[in-house]
Amino acid sequence: MNVKDTYRLALKTAPIHTTVMTIAIQAQSVSKSYSDDHRALDEVNLSVNLGEVLVVMGPSGSGKSTLIRTFNGLESIDEGQLEIVGIQLDSNHEERQIKRIRRRVGMVFQQFNLFPHLSILDNITLAPIRVKKANKKEAELRAMSLLTQMGIADQAMKRPAQLSGGQQQRVAIARALAMDPEVMLFDEPTSALDPERVKEVLDAMRALASAGMTMVVVTHELGFAREVADRVLFMDAGKVVELSDATTFFSHAKEERSRRFLNQMTN
């Protein structure tokens, strides 16, 4: 029995009087506009379960990145309501709510965003020491453990510029994990990589998924999505076109727009 199955069994067998949070992210009628004629998100409704891997797909400009960036407060919303790991956000949220969410939700971007003047080890320990007030030695031990998991412990004392793109992105993943997040967000993490480096990053993400990490992943990597996703959210023009389990989406997508997208991607 894997970690996800164990977690789900625990939910089923929990006493009925026990309160167990099963929803990691919930969006209700979420809308976002950049201008009067550009509605980036249009009445999005979505729930992401704890332990679930949700892959978000769609054409360029469909609202994928905007949506995932609202989940950690990088983008505000104009209408609707978000609840992220039990913390509510709306158009009038306070900065302290964002800070609470970012302590509990990690994010990996297209670009690595590493500090070029710091060593790899210091890049990873910076946030735990400054934000969580972690002991430096303990933070370094944790960082080395994460780098070992990522297969790059031997790069700890180097600067980011000395690493390949795939290695830098794995450092970015380790940096996010160093905060012990409950949810990990990935915004097209392989789009800036050379093809031969993509597998390194996807393998690290597969390992996280196998360990039961709650993940929302914006990607065009169809093979990865088929293998790892529990569900797929397909978006177009800021709207949710289709939300279904991964097997159904890739074998029998319900919506014509989804099928057309998949045909274009595979051809």
HELIX and SHEET records of a PDB file:
HELIX    1   1 VAL A    3  THR A   13  1                                  11    
HELIX    2   2 LYS A   64  THR A   70  1                                   7    
HELIX    3   3 GLU A   95  ARG A  104  1                                  10    
HELIX    4   4 ILE A  120  ARG A  130  1                                  11    
HELIX    5   5 LYS A  136  GLN A  149  1                                  14    
HELIX    6   6 ALA A  153  GLN A  155  5                                   3    
HELIX    7   7 PRO A  160  GLN A  162  5                                   3    
HELIX    8   8 GLY A  165  LEU A  177  1                                  13    
HELIX    9   9 PRO A  195  SER A  210  1                                  16    
HELIX   10  10 LEU A  222  VAL A  228  1                                   7    
HELIX   11  11 ALA A  246  HIS A  252  1                                   7    
HELIX   12  12 GLU A  256  THR A  266  1                                  11    
SHEET    1   A 4 HIS A  38  ASN A  49  0                                        
SHEET    2   A 4 ILE A  23  SER A  35 -1                                        
SHEET    3   A 4 GLU A  79  ILE A  84 -1                                        
SHEET    4   A 4 ILE A  87  LEU A  89 -1                                        
SHEET    1   B 6 VAL A 105  VAL A 108  0                                        
SHEET    2   B 6 VAL A 183  ASP A 187  1                                        
SHEET    3   B 6 THR A 214  VAL A 218  1                                        
SHEET    4   B 6 VAL A  53  MET A  57  1                                        
SHEET    5   B 6 ARG A 231  ASP A 236  1                                        
SHEET    6   B 6 LYS A 239  ASP A 245 -1                                        
END                                                                             
